[in-house]
């Protein structure tokens, strides 16, 4: 399936449901039982479609749930109260766009390219926005969130947060390498590299300073932050070399960051936060591991690769810390997947499991499976033995080649364990597919912010990792630390290196190649319209595809599966001829009523885009009374 087909699925028609008072709060009242692979596969395909739509809905300016967001701005959630997440977080946005960059790498879809480049344009602007953390050259890049219109948020908050610039740099580096691959080195050199360099400069200057962790609660040093900083500097140095430049600060600071990263290792597990009175068991360690996964690094322990004994031992410690904590995990035996939260001491919103943490637990295991398959072997050490024995009780210390029965048995057990975390998410995902931030520790109902972008992205990256693990390379490849070429120093030296910083005013993107004129365009119609049970929204217009104003027989019924009290969204997608002009309106019908209610005002009008690469178009509207 191509990326273009994925986009079509994402904005296409799903099963229609009547608009309820808040269908996003419904919970599947099921019990996890042995399920066939086909049942899981079916749900994953359906949820992938919903999650893709969830991501696109939350990106301005065309996202159905991103009203008022600037072009390329990724909102955290449409929720604007209890809690208010209607902001753009540098960290969340970078992780989301990284997934889109990875997807773009599959077939270079112009629709994805426009979203990615809009995001990069927005980040060039946001880097220069003066905020409570400072300006571009005085620490402002550490500001964790900004308003969706691109202005600074000046309320009290946990600032600075140093993971955002590192993650944004890594995302832009990934896209820069793709651009170079297709012949646009000059654009990278003149416009994209300076944005990356600003973030790298922030990392080299402030990596050794205290920062709030990714949960925005503890100030100190966080494993997640340190490991993504090391990755950014390593990849930044490699990109600079490819551009014929040098990043001397990257080269001088990366070894020291790597050296500092080792201090999180206790000898038996990762201490997620230094200088904290918590237990140190925190999903931030699993998240750091999956977001610095290097397919070519093997089971390297210094960089905590997913299949390393350090990473596996820590996975067990974090997951086990939630086994007896949540009521929904009761009676689930050791070695089977459970719901995973942030950290055991968590009290935010009541301290519940998070979708993204549970999905991250699955993703690390899929990444480990990929690495073992591509290496052609796996190794059990004294450090990782307890992890393996939970899943394969007869496991013993040793190395096992791919052609042995032990390798086959262990990898099959790990695969089932990883799928188990997906089944936990499946059980507690509402019927309409909406992923909130958390789900109740007592009954699994949705809690906190609805339609969390990071939740949707985490689902998509976990499925991406699963697909990669189930389709490993057919032959062994030569491994090297391709993204982590720094050598671990014998002595850690606290250090810092400043600059350079410079604003990027405007990026002139190369025009997409147009191999043939666009004939049809998928036009998505979004309308926010609060309805009651039994009432549906329809679309009718002046052209045959929209019923030629026949409100009774030819009007198109819109979908309500993404409807909620926060975002009463009805939507539908119609394939129309490029350049076609038409008028249209939305109407209401009640089951058995026999009446049609037209929205007020003049007919709406639209011209289907005809430019090269315009495969999709979006119309956002609000019901007019």
Secondary structure per residue as TSV (DSSP state, phi and psi in degrees):
chain	resnum	aa	ss	phi	psi
A	1	X	-	360.0	130.6
A	2	X	-	-83.4	164.7
A	3	X	H	-61.6	-36.0
A	4	X	H	-63.7	-38.6
A	5	X	H	-67.2	-35.0
A	6	X	H	-62.0	-41.8
A	7	X	H	-63.5	-39.8
A	8	X	H	-62.9	-42.2
A	9	X	H	-62.0	-41.8
A	10	X	H	-61.6	-33.9
A	11	X	T	-107.8	10.0
A	12	X	S	-85.8	-167.0
A	13	X	-	-88.0	129.3
A	14	X	-	-111.9	176.8
A	15	X	-	-60.6	131.5
A	16	X	-	-76.2	136.0
A	17	X	-	-128.2	150.4
A	18	X	-	-69.9	149.4
A	19	X	-	-73.9	119.9
A	20	X	-	-100.4	178.8
A	21	X	S	-61.1	-37.9
A	22	X	-	-164.9	76.5
A	23	X	G	-62.2	-18.5
A	24	X	G	-65.4	-15.6
A	25	X	G	-90.1	-5.8
A	26	X	-	-68.6	147.5
A	27	X	-	-128.2	139.5
A	28	X	-	-71.1	116.2
A	29	X	-	-84.4	59.6
A	30	X	-	-113.2	165.1
A	31	X	-	-115.8	136.9
A	32	X	-	-65.4	120.3
A	33	X	-	-130.1	164.3
A	34	X	-	-54.4	122.5
A	35	X	-	-119.2	151.6
A	36	X	-	-74.5	156.4
A	37	X	H	-59.2	-36.6
A	38	X	H	-62.1	-39.3
A	39	X	H	-64.4	-43.3
A	40	X	H	-64.9	-44.6
A	41	X	H	-59.7	-41.2
A	42	X	H	-61.9	-44.9
A	43	X	H	-66.8	-40.8
A	44	X	H	-60.3	-40.7
A	45	X	H	-63.9	-43.6
A	46	X	H	-66.5	-44.0
A	47	X	H	-70.7	-30.5
A	48	X	H	-59.8	-43.7
A	49	X	H	-60.0	-45.9
A	50	X	H	-66.7	-41.9
A	51	X	H	-65.1	-40.4
A	52	X	H	-59.3	-45.8
A	53	X	H	-62.7	-38.9
A	54	X	H	-59.6	-39.4
A	55	X	H	-67.0	-51.3
A	56	X	H	-64.2	-32.5
A	57	X	H	-62.4	-24.3
A	58	X	T	-103.3	17.9
A	59	X	B	-118.7	124.5
A	60	X	T	-76.9	161.0
A	61	X	T	-92.8	-7.0
A	62	X	T	-98.2	-5.7
A	63	X	-	-61.9	133.4
A	64	X	T	-60.9	-27.9
A	65	X	T	-111.7	17.7
A	66	X	-	-117.4	43.7
A	67	X	T	-57.7	127.6
A	68	X	T	85.1	-5.2
A	69	X	-	-77.8	140.0
A	70	X	-	-68.5	167.6
A	71	X	T	-60.2	127.2
A	72	X	T	80.0	0.2
A	73	X	-	-81.9	128.5
A	74	X	B	-99.8	114.2
A	75	X	-	-82.2	151.1
A	76	X	S	-73.7	-38.8
A	77	X	-	-167.5	151.6
A	78	X	S	-70.4	-12.0
A	79	X	-	-62.5	126.2
A	80	X	B	-116.2	6.7
A	81	X	S	-157.1	143.1
A	82	X	S	44.1	59.1
A	83	X	S	-101.5	164.5
A	84	X	B	-92.7	104.7
A	85	X	-	-114.1	19.0
A	86	X	-	-82.9	65.5
A	87	X	E	-139.8	172.3
A	88	X	E	-111.7	121.5
A	89	X	E	-94.8	132.2
A	90	X	H	-57.8	-43.5
A	91	X	H	-63.9	-54.9
A	92	X	H	-59.2	-43.8
A	93	X	H	-63.2	-43.2
A	94	X	H	-63.1	-41.8
A	95	X	H	-65.2	-37.7
A	96	X	H	-66.6	-47.6
A	97	X	H	-68.8	-29.9
A	98	X	H	-59.4	-40.7
A	99	X	H	-61.8	-41.9
A	100	X	H	-67.3	-35.6
A	101	X	H	-63.4	-44.7
A	102	X	H	-61.1	-36.8
A	103	X	H	-70.7	-39.3
A	104	X	H	-61.7	-32.7
A	105	X	H	-64.2	-17.8
A	106	X	H	-71.9	-47.2
A	107	X	H	-147.2	15.4
A	108	X	-	55.0	52.7
A	109	X	-	-70.4	125.5
A	110	X	H	-59.6	-32.8
A	111	X	H	-64.0	-43.5
A	112	X	H	-66.8	-38.3
A	113	X	H	-59.5	-41.6
A	114	X	H	-64.2	-40.6
A	115	X	H	-64.3	-44.7
A	116	X	H	-63.0	-43.8
A	117	X	H	-71.8	-33.1
A	118	X	H	-62.1	-40.7
A	119	X	H	-61.3	-45.9
A	120	X	H	-63.3	-41.3
A	121	X	H	-57.1	-44.5
A	122	X	H	-64.9	-36.8
A	123	X	H	-70.8	-34.4
A	124	X	H	-59.5	-39.4
A	125	X	H	-69.3	-47.1
A	126	X	H	-64.6	-32.4
A	127	X	H	-58.9	-31.8
A	128	X	T	-91.9	0.5
A	129	X	-	-80.1	120.9
A	130	X	-	-68.0	137.3
A	131	X	B	-148.3	177.8
A	132	X	T	-60.2	-19.3
A	133	X	T	-85.3	-13.2
A	134	X	B	134.1	-164.5
A	135	X	-	-110.1	-170.1
A	136	X	T	-51.9	-42.7
A	137	X	T	-103.8	7.5
A	138	X	T	-129.5	32.2
A	139	X	T	102.8	-1.8
A	140	X	G	-64.4	-21.9
A	141	X	G	-68.5	-15.6
A	142	X	G	-84.2	2.1
A	143	X	-	-67.2	122.7
A	144	X	-	-73.7	-34.0
A	145	X	E	-143.4	152.6
A	146	X	E	-133.8	167.5
A	147	X	E	-71.8	157.2
A	148	X	T	-69.7	-15.7
A	149	X	T	-87.5	3.3
A	150	X	S	92.8	3.1
A	151	X	-	-92.8	166.4
A	152	X	B	-74.8	146.4
A	153	X	-	-94.8	124.1
A	154	X	-	-112.2	9.4
A	155	X	S	-76.3	172.4
A	156	X	-	-67.4	145.0
A	157	X	-	-166.3	166.4
A	158	X	-	-78.4	99.3
A	159	X	-	-136.5	148.5
A	160	X	-	-83.3	168.6
A	161	X	-	-129.1	113.3
A	162	X	T	-91.2	2.7
A	163	X	H	-79.2	-31.1
A	164	X	H	-57.1	-53.3
A	165	X	H	-59.0	-37.8
A	166	X	H	-65.7	-44.8
A	167	X	H	-67.9	-38.7
A	168	X	H	-64.8	-42.3
A	169	X	H	-59.2	-44.9
A	170	X	H	-62.6	-41.6
A	171	X	H	-63.1	-44.7
A	172	X	H	-69.5	-31.7
A	173	X	H	-64.0	-41.5
A	174	X	H	-60.1	-44.4
A	175	X	H	-71.2	-36.8
A	176	X	H	-60.0	-41.4
A	177	X	H	-64.3	-37.0
A	178	X	H	-65.6	-40.9
A	179	X	H	-63.6	-40.5
A	180	X	H	-62.9	-39.4
A	181	X	H	-59.3	-33.1
A	182	X	T	-101.4	16.3
A	183	X	T	92.9	19.8
A	184	X	-	-113.4	45.7
A	185	X	H	-60.3	-38.6
A	186	X	H	-63.5	-37.6
A	187	X	H	-66.7	-41.3
A	188	X	I	-61.4	-46.7
A	189	X	I	-64.3	-41.5
A	190	X	I	-85.6	-30.1
A	191	X	I	-125.0	-43.7
A	192	X	I	-79.8	-43.0
A	193	X	H	-58.0	-42.6
A	194	X	H	-60.0	-34.6
A	195	X	H	-66.8	-45.4
A	196	X	H	-60.0	-44.0
A	197	X	H	-62.2	-35.6
A	198	X	H	-58.9	-46.9
A	199	X	H	-67.5	-39.4
A	200	X	H	-63.5	-37.0
A	201	X	H	-64.2	-39.1
A	202	X	H	-62.3	-43.9
A	203	X	H	-62.8	-47.0
A	204	X	H	-66.4	-28.5
A	205	X	H	-82.1	-36.4
A	206	X	H	-116.3	5.3
A	207	X	T	-60.2	-29.4
A	208	X	T	-95.2	12.2
A	209	X	S	-101.5	155.4
A	210	X	-	-68.0	150.8
A	211	X	E	-151.2	158.1
A	212	X	E	-76.4	146.8
A	213	X	-	-76.1	178.2
A	214	X	T	-66.3	-19.9
A	215	X	T	-86.0	-3.3
A	216	X	S	66.5	32.4
A	217	X	-	-123.3	-37.0
A	218	X	-	-108.3	134.4
A	219	X	E	-103.6	129.1
A	220	X	E	163.4	-126.0
A	221	X	E	-128.8	133.1
A	222	X	E	-121.6	135.2
A	223	X	H	-55.2	-46.6
A	224	X	H	-55.0	-48.7
A	225	X	H	-63.8	-46.5
A	226	X	H	-64.0	-41.7
A	227	X	H	-71.0	-35.9
A	228	X	H	-73.8	-26.4
A	229	X	H	-66.9	-43.2
A	230	X	H	-62.4	-42.9
A	231	X	H	-60.4	-44.2
A	232	X	H	-61.2	-43.2
A	233	X	H	-68.2	-38.7
A	234	X	H	-65.8	-47.0
A	235	X	H	-69.3	-33.7
A	236	X	H	-64.0	-41.4
A	237	X	H	-63.6	-39.2
A	238	X	H	-67.4	-40.7
A	239	X	H	-66.0	-41.9
A	240	X	H	-57.1	-43.3
A	241	X	H	-62.5	-40.1
A	242	X	H	-65.5	-30.3
A	243	X	T	-84.5	-1.4
A	244	X	T	77.7	22.1
A	245	X	-	-115.0	-178.9
A	246	X	-	-130.3	146.0
A	247	X	-	-118.1	80.2
A	248	X	H	-61.8	-34.5
A	249	X	H	-67.8	-35.9
A	250	X	H	-60.5	-45.2
A	251	X	H	-67.7	-33.4
A	252	X	H	-81.1	-32.0
A	253	X	H	-93.6	-29.6
A	254	X	H	-55.0	-45.1
A	255	X	H	-61.4	-35.9
A	256	X	H	-72.1	-36.2
A	257	X	H	-64.9	-43.1
A	258	X	H	-61.2	-39.4
A	259	X	H	-64.5	-44.2
A	260	X	H	-64.7	-33.7
A	261	X	H	-58.4	-30.6
A	262	X	G	-67.5	-20.4
A	263	X	G	-70.7	-14.2
A	264	X	G	-78.9	-12.5
A	265	X	B	-87.3	122.7
A	266	X	-	-89.1	-10.3
A	267	X	S	109.2	-19.8
A	268	X	S	-134.0	-18.2
A	269	X	S	-165.0	175.1
A	270	X	B	-88.3	130.2
A	271	X	-	-88.7	105.7
A	272	X	S	-64.7	-33.7
A	273	X	E	-133.1	128.0
A	274	X	E	-85.5	154.7
A	275	X	S	62.3	40.3
A	276	X	-	-130.8	150.7
A	277	X	S	-90.8	6.8
A	278	X	S	-78.9	173.2
A	279	X	-	-67.9	-23.5
A	280	X	S	90.7	-6.6
A	281	X	-	-84.3	113.7
A	282	X	B	-155.1	135.3
A	283	X	T	-63.6	-10.1
A	284	X	H	-61.2	-26.2
A	285	X	H	-70.2	-42.2
A	286	X	H	-65.3	-41.9
A	287	X	H	-64.1	-39.6
A	288	X	H	-63.3	-37.7
A	289	X	H	-65.9	-46.6
A	290	X	H	-73.1	-29.4
A	291	X	T	-87.3	0.6
A	292	X	T	-122.6	20.8
A	293	X	-	-61.3	126.8
A	294	X	-	-119.2	107.3
A	295	X	T	-55.9	-22.1
A	296	X	T	-98.9	5.3
A	297	X	S	-95.8	0.0
A	298	X	T	61.4	-149.1
A	299	X	T	-100.0	46.5
A	300	X	-	-62.4	126.6
A	301	X	T	-83.6	-31.1
A	302	X	T	-64.1	-32.9
A	303	X	T	-101.8	9.8
A	304	X	T	55.6	48.1
A	305	X	-	-63.1	151.7
A	306	X	T	-52.9	-34.9
A	307	X	T	-92.6	3.5
A	308	X	S	-70.4	153.5
A	309	X	H	-61.8	-32.6
A	310	X	H	-63.4	-46.8
A	311	X	H	-66.2	-39.7
A	312	X	H	-70.0	-40.2
A	313	X	H	-62.6	-39.8
A	314	X	H	-71.0	-36.4
A	315	X	H	-56.7	-47.1
A	316	X	H	-62.3	-43.8
A	317	X	H	-64.8	-42.1
A	318	X	H	-66.7	-50.6
A	319	X	H	-60.8	-43.9
A	320	X	H	-64.6	-25.9
A	321	X	T	-67.2	-14.1
A	322	X	T	-106.8	-3.2
A	323	X	T	-61.8	-43.9
A	324	X	T	-101.8	3.7
A	325	X	T	-85.5	-37.2
A	326	X	S	-105.2	138.2
A	327	X	G	-60.8	-35.7
A	328	X	G	-70.6	-11.6
A	329	X	G	-93.8	-1.5
A	330	X	T	-58.9	140.0
A	331	X	T	69.3	9.5
A	332	X	-	-87.6	119.0
A	333	X	-	-71.7	163.7
A	334	X	T	-56.3	141.6
A	335	X	T	88.1	-1.0
A	336	X	S	-114.7	150.4
A	337	X	-	-66.8	146.6
A	338	X	-	-134.5	169.9
A	339	X	-	-70.9	138.4
A	340	X	-	-120.2	135.2
A	341	X	-	-106.8	-161.5
A	342	X	S	-79.1	-57.1
A	343	X	B	-158.3	153.4
A	344	X	T	-59.9	-29.7
A	345	X	T	-84.3	3.7
A	346	X	-	-62.2	134.4
A	347	X	-	-126.5	-0.4
A	348	X	G	-61.9	127.8
A	349	X	G	55.4	21.0
A	350	X	G	103.6	-7.3
A	351	X	T	71.8	75.0
A	352	X	-	-119.2	170.1
A	353	X	E	-66.0	151.9
A	354	X	E	-114.4	140.9
A	355	X	H	-58.7	-45.6
A	356	X	H	-68.4	-29.7
A	357	X	H	-73.0	-41.4
A	358	X	H	-64.6	-40.3
A	359	X	H	-67.9	-35.8
A	360	X	H	-63.5	-36.5
A	361	X	H	-61.1	-38.1
A	362	X	H	-69.0	-44.0
A	363	X	H	-62.3	-40.1
A	364	X	H	-59.6	-39.7
A	365	X	H	-68.1	-39.0
A	366	X	H	-64.2	-39.6
A	367	X	H	-63.2	-40.0
A	368	X	H	-63.5	-42.1
A	369	X	H	-59.2	-42.5
A	370	X	H	-60.8	-45.1
A	371	X	H	-65.2	-41.8
A	372	X	H	-63.3	-43.1
A	373	X	H	-63.2	-43.9
A	374	X	H	-72.8	-29.8
A	375	X	H	-76.2	-28.6
A	376	X	T	86.0	13.3
A	377	X	E	-166.7	165.6
A	378	X	E	-138.0	154.2
A	379	X	E	-126.0	132.5
A	380	X	E	-105.6	124.0
A	381	X	-	-113.4	174.1
A	382	X	T	-60.6	-29.7
A	383	X	T	-71.7	-40.4
A	384	X	T	-96.4	-2.2
A	385	X	H	-57.7	-43.7
A	386	X	H	-62.4	-38.0
A	387	X	H	-59.5	-50.2
A	388	X	H	-66.5	-38.1
A	389	X	H	-69.0	-25.3
A	390	X	H	-61.0	-35.3
A	391	X	H	-99.1	-28.8
A	392	X	S	-141.3	86.4
A	393	X	T	-53.4	-26.7
A	394	X	T	-88.3	8.5
A	395	X	-	-62.2	141.0
A	396	X	-	-133.8	162.4
A	397	X	S	-61.8	133.8
A	398	X	E	157.7	173.1
A	399	X	E	-106.1	136.5
A	400	X	E	-127.6	119.7
A	401	X	E	-73.3	158.5
A	402	X	T	-61.1	-28.0
A	403	X	T	-89.9	12.4
A	404	X	S	-98.8	155.3
A	405	X	H	-67.8	-31.5
A	406	X	H	-64.5	-43.9
A	407	X	H	-57.9	-46.7
A	408	X	H	-63.0	-41.4
A	409	X	H	-68.6	-43.2
A	410	X	H	-66.9	-46.3
A	411	X	H	-66.0	-34.0
A	412	X	H	-64.5	-39.6
A	413	X	H	-67.1	-40.5
A	414	X	H	-66.0	-38.8
A	415	X	H	-61.9	-44.8
A	416	X	H	-64.1	-39.0
A	417	X	H	-63.2	-46.1
A	418	X	H	-61.1	-45.5
A	419	X	H	-61.1	-28.9
A	420	X	H	-61.1	-37.8
A	421	X	H	-66.4	-36.1
A	422	X	H	-65.7	-36.2
A	423	X	H	-68.1	-32.2
A	424	X	H	-62.1	-46.5
A	425	X	H	-63.3	-41.7
A	426	X	H	-58.4	-45.0
A	427	X	H	-60.3	-39.1
A	428	X	T	-105.0	17.5
A	429	X	S	-92.8	129.1
A	430	X	-	-57.9	158.6
A	431	X	T	-55.9	-29.7
A	432	X	T	-83.8	-1.2
A	433	X	-	89.2	-0.7
A	434	X	-	-70.0	132.5
A	435	X	-	-109.4	116.2
A	436	X	-	-84.1	-165.3
A	437	X	S	-78.6	-45.2
A	438	X	E	-133.7	168.1
A	439	X	E	-135.5	147.8
A	440	X	-	-59.8	136.2
A	441	X	T	-69.8	-13.9
A	442	X	T	-98.0	-44.7
A	443	X	T	-136.1	1.8
A	444	X	-	81.9	6.2
A	445	X	-	-71.4	154.4
A	446	X	E	-64.7	138.5
A	447	X	E	-137.5	148.4
A	448	X	S	71.0	-154.9
A	449	X	S	-59.3	131.2
A	450	X	S	-79.3	156.3
A	451	X	S	48.5	51.2
A	452	X	-	-71.0	122.4
A	453	X	H	-58.9	-41.1
A	454	X	H	-64.4	-33.5
A	455	X	H	-63.7	-46.5
A	456	X	H	-63.3	-43.6
A	457	X	H	-62.8	-39.6
A	458	X	H	-64.2	-38.9
A	459	X	H	-61.6	-46.2
A	460	X	H	-66.1	-39.4
A	461	X	H	-71.9	-32.1
A	462	X	H	-65.5	-41.6
A	463	X	H	-68.8	-36.5
A	464	X	H	-60.3	-43.9
A	465	X	H	-67.0	-38.4
A	466	X	H	-63.6	-44.0
A	467	X	H	-61.5	-40.0
A	468	X	H	-67.1	-39.3
A	469	X	H	-69.2	-34.0
A	470	X	H	-81.5	-9.7
A	471	X	T	-130.6	62.7
A	472	X	-	-69.4	167.9
A	473	X	-	-60.1	143.3
A	474	X	S	-74.6	-18.8
A	475	X	S	-136.3	155.0
A	476	X	-	-67.6	144.7
A	477	X	-	-116.2	155.2
A	478	X	-	-76.4	125.1
A	479	X	-	-100.1	142.6
A	480	X	-	-151.3	163.3
A	481	X	-	-79.8	71.9
A	482	X	S	-63.9	-34.2
A	483	X	S	-102.7	-3.1
A	484	X	-	-135.7	62.8
A	485	X	-	-83.0	0.5
A	486	X	-	-70.0	146.1
A	487	X	-	-96.1	133.7
A	488	X	-	-69.0	120.0
A	489	X	-	-68.3	156.0
A	490	X	S	-74.0	-28.0
A	491	X	S	-130.5	131.1
A	492	X	-	-79.5	135.7
A	493	X	-	-124.8	112.0
A	494	X	-	-57.2	127.7
A	495	X	-	-152.2	176.6
A	496	X	-	-162.2	149.2
A	497	X	-	-142.2	126.3
A	498	X	-	-97.4	145.0
A	499	X	-	66.8	-179.4
A	500	X	-	-87.3	159.8
A	501	X	-	-127.2	139.9
A	502	X	-	-157.4	139.9
A	503	X	-	-71.2	150.1
A	504	X	-	-111.4	114.7
A	505	X	-	-78.9	-47.8
A	506	X	-	-152.5	139.0
A	507	X	-	-111.4	127.5
A	508	X	-	-99.9	102.3
A	509	X	-	-79.1	142.5
A	510	X	-	-64.8	143.3
A	511	X	-	-68.0	140.6
A	512	X	-	-67.2	146.3
A	513	X	-	-67.0	136.2
A	514	X	-	-115.3	97.5
A	515	X	S	-75.7	-29.7
A	516	X	S	-156.3	150.9
A	517	X	-	-61.6	144.9
A	518	X	-	-73.6	126.1
A	519	X	-	-93.7	-44.9
A	520	X	E	-129.5	154.6
A	521	X	E	-132.3	136.5
A	522	X	E	-82.0	107.0
A	523	X	E	-98.7	119.6
A	524	X	E	-99.0	130.6
A	525	X	E	-105.7	119.0
A	526	X	E	-114.0	135.5
A	527	X	E	-142.0	132.6
A	528	X	E	-87.7	113.5
A	529	X	-	-145.9	109.9
A	530	X	-	-70.9	129.8
A	531	X	-	-129.3	170.6
A	532	X	-	-113.4	167.4
A	533	X	T	-58.6	131.8
A	534	X	T	91.1	-3.9
A	535	X	E	-105.7	135.0
A	536	X	E	-126.7	156.1
A	537	X	E	-106.1	135.8
A	538	X	E	-123.3	162.2
A	539	X	E	-121.1	134.7
A	540	X	E	-143.9	148.2
A	541	X	E	-156.9	-168.4
A	542	X	S	-86.2	-9.3
A	543	X	S	-110.8	160.4
A	544	X	G	-54.7	-39.3
A	545	X	G	-63.9	-18.9
A	546	X	G	-112.6	18.5
A	547	X	T	88.2	1.0
A	548	X	T	47.1	47.9
A	549	X	T	66.7	13.3
A	550	X	-	-84.7	90.0
A	551	X	T	-68.6	-22.9
A	552	X	T	-86.3	-46.1
A	553	X	T	-107.6	-25.5
A	554	X	T	-116.4	-5.6
A	555	X	-	-62.1	145.7
A	556	X	E	-93.9	121.8
A	557	X	E	-74.6	130.2
A	558	X	-	-88.4	165.7
A	559	X	B	-93.2	148.1
A	560	X	-	-125.5	15.8
A	561	X	T	-71.4	-10.4
A	562	X	T	-109.0	14.3
A	563	X	-	-72.7	138.8
A	564	X	-	-151.1	170.2
A	565	X	S	-64.3	-29.0
A	566	X	S	-77.9	-44.0
A	567	X	-	-129.2	90.6
A	568	X	-	-75.1	72.1
A	569	X	E	-91.0	129.3
A	570	X	E	-117.9	139.8
A	571	X	E	-152.7	162.2
A	572	X	E	-164.2	156.7
A	573	X	E	-122.5	133.9
A	574	X	E	-128.2	134.1
A	575	X	E	-83.0	120.8
A	576	X	E	-127.9	158.0
A	577	X	E	-70.5	137.1
A	578	X	T	-58.9	134.9
A	579	X	T	83.8	-3.3
A	580	X	-	-70.6	137.1
A	581	X	E	-106.7	140.5
A	582	X	E	-159.5	165.3
A	583	X	E	-117.2	156.6
A	584	X	E	-159.3	165.6
A	585	X	E	-150.3	162.5
A	586	X	E	-102.9	146.0
A	587	X	E	-134.4	161.3
A	588	X	E	-115.4	142.6
A	589	X	E	-136.7	144.5
A	590	X	E	-109.9	139.7
A	591	X	T	-59.2	125.3
A	592	X	T	76.2	2.2
A	593	X	T	-82.9	-37.0
A	594	X	-	77.7	10.4
A	595	X	-	-119.7	155.3
A	596	X	E	-121.5	130.7
A	597	X	E	-110.4	118.7
A	598	X	E	-89.1	144.5
A	599	X	-	-69.8	156.6
A	600	X	S	-76.0	168.4
A	601	X	S	90.3	178.8
A	602	X	S	-68.6	160.8
A	603	X	-	-58.8	142.1
A	604	X	E	-79.6	153.4
A	605	X	E	-134.5	151.0
A	606	X	E	-155.8	148.6
A	607	X	E	-119.4	122.6
A	608	X	-	-65.8	128.0
A	609	X	-	-58.2	148.3
A	610	X	-	-126.0	4.0
A	611	X	S	-75.5	164.6
A	612	X	T	-60.1	134.9
A	613	X	T	82.1	-1.0
A	614	X	-	-80.7	84.1
A	615	X	-	-87.5	-19.4
A	616	X	E	-136.9	151.1
A	617	X	E	-144.8	151.8
A	618	X	E	-129.4	136.4
A	619	X	E	-117.8	119.3
A	620	X	E	-106.2	134.1
A	621	X	E	-145.6	161.4
A	622	X	E	-124.5	136.2
A	623	X	-	-55.3	132.7
A	624	X	-	-101.6	116.0
A	625	X	-	-87.6	360.0
